[in-house]
Amino acid sequence: MRRFVRFAGRLAVWMLAVALLCGSAMASGYGAKVLVPSMAVYGNSDGSAVQLGALKQGTSITVKAVSGDWARISYKGRTLYARLDDIIFNKHVKAVANRDTSIKFVTKQSYSQNTYYSATLAAGTTLYVVGKNGDQLLVTNGSDSALGYVAASALSRN
């Protein structure tokens, strides 16, 4: 029972961290950048949305809200919508791998060549959560030289 309570407590803290990072009720918003070479932006987030333009990789934006796979963003005073997996948050939430788990990642050098690596992330490894895509969390190492996705269930808030 004590083990379950400790697990439930950790899970609640982790869910709060993800909610703070990617929650749907962001009053002033969170600073973020465009992760991909060209991020399509739209006037709304429904299936019939027409692309209004694109923002270049590294462009600073503010994420105002998240709903499913979409982010409502602010760019130069304009409200737009973009795919959440095209965004990297400026805020890094520290996390630890709670078990050995697989990771697919890129390095700064391999990203432009579209070269991905697969590895096993050892339990106890410290990572930093910077984004989200479905049930996968976008993580980076401390120096931001590698970026990859890990199952949210494989991480605990440190």
Salt bridges, closest charged atoms under 4 A:
ASP69 OD2 - ARG83 NH2 3.80
ASP144 OD1 - HIS92 NE2 3.20
